[in-house]
Amino acid sequence: MARSVKCPVATTLDLVGDKWTLLVVRDLLRGRSRFSELRDSVEGIPPAVLSRRLKDLEAAGVLVRRLYNDHPARYAYQLTAKGHGLGVVVGALADFGEQHAESDLTLVDDECGHGIRVVYHCPTCARRAPRNRARLVQSWRTNGRRGRSGPIVRHSGARVGEC
């Protein structure tokens, strides 16, 4: 059934909302690129599921695969710009997990080493927007392009998604 409103949360979950996909993206952000590396780092993922997720992410334009060995054929996977955009989602989940679940890892700024948080930021006003002011509203069209009238999530440190 088609949705009457194309909610960005719902449409993103259609792409990455299963049990394994964001863990695959997390490890691609961390520099893993080969099937065997991803199979070993995404704890518990069945190889057939990993293969399916990689194909789905490639079809959605989230990653590209590149042949690195002819015989047998072996591929390396790299995130596209669209895939790197999911880094803020992975960062937000890491931030939430650090605060509300058991965690052995922490999200840090790679340059200074301090812990970082995911924040809302208004790029037009160039300022932080507290969560209590952020809301989802109907988008509108301007100059033939889809405009945004709601919050844009931005990260306060470098390299979101690395944890």
N, C-alpha and C positions, 0 to 999 in steps of 0.2 A: 504494500500500500504506500502510495506517495505521500509525503508529508505536506501539510498545508503551509508550514513555515520551515524554511531551511535554516534551522538553528546551527550555528557553527560548532557547538559542542556535540550535537547529535551527528552531524556529518563527519566530524573528525573521528568520533567513536566508531562510525561505520568503517573507517579505514584502519584504525589502530586499536580498537577497543577489545580485542580478544586477549586471552591470557598471555600470549607470548610476544606479540609484535613490538611493543615498546621496550621489552628487554632486548630484542634483537637490535632495535634502533640505538638503545643505550650502549651496547657493545660496539656497534659500528662507530658511534661517536667517540668511543674510547680507543679506537684504532684497530680493532679486529676487522679483518676483511675477508678471510678465507672461510669456507664452509666448516672445515675442521676446527678452526679457532672459535667460530660462533657456536658450534655444537658443544664444545668443551666449556665455553664461558657462560652460556645460557643454561644454567643448571636444570637438568630434568627434561629438556625439550627433546621429544622424539625426532630423529632425523627426517622422517617423512613430513612432520609438521614444520620443521625449519625450512625444508625445501619449498613447501607450499607458501609459507610466509614470505620468503625471499622472492618467489615468483609474483605473488600478489603486490608486494612493495615495488617491484620493478614495473609491473603493469600500471601502477598508480603514479609512476614518475617519482617515487621517493628515493629510489636507488638505481644505479646502473651496474651491470656486471661486465667484467672485462676478462677475456681469456688470458690466462698466464701460463698455461701448459697445454700443448696440443694432444699428446698421447700419454695418458688418457686426458681427455678434456677436463680442465680445472679452471674455475673462475674465481676472481676476487670481486668483492662487492664494495661499492663506494656510494655514500649518500650524495644526492643531488642537493641543490640549494633548497628545494622543497623539503627534502629529508632533514637537512640541517635545521630547518625551521621547527622541527619537532624537538629540538634540543631544549627549548624553553619548557615544553611539556614534561620532558624527562626531568629537567631541573626542578620544576614545580612538584613533581611526585617525590623527588629526592628530599626536597625541603619539607614537604608534608611528612614523609616517612621519618625523617630525623626528629621531628617534633612530636609525632603521635604513634610511632611504632618502634619496634626494636630495630636497631641499625648498627652495623659494624663500619659503615662508610659515612663520609661527610662530604658535602659539596663545598669546595674551596676555590678561591681565586688562585690561578696557577702562578701568578707573578708574586704576590705577597704571602700566599699560604694561609690567609685568614678565611674563616667560614663566611659564606655568602648566602643571601636570601633572594628569592624571586620576588619582584615588586611590580606594581602597576605603574605605568609611566605614560604621560600624555606627550607625544612627540610634537604636537602643535604648540603647546604652551611650554614645552621643555621643563616639565616638573613632574615630581612624583604625584600619584593620585592614590590616596588612601583607599583601602578595600571598601569601606563604607560609602564611597562615592562612585565606585565602579558598578556599571549595570549594562545588561544587554538590551539594546533597543533596535527597532526596525532600521535597516539600512536604506539609503536612498541612492539614486543615480545622479551623477554630475558629469558632464562632458562625455557621456557615453561609457563612463567607467563606474564601477561600483564603489560607492563611498562608504566610509565608516563613521558611525556616530557613537559607537560604544567604546569600551576600553580596549587598549592594546597592551598585552602583557609584554614586559621587557625585563631583562635580567640586569641585576645591579653589578655584576662582575664579569669576568672574562670566561669564555668557553662554556656556555650553559650545556648541561647534559653530561659533563664528565663527572663521574662519581666513583 
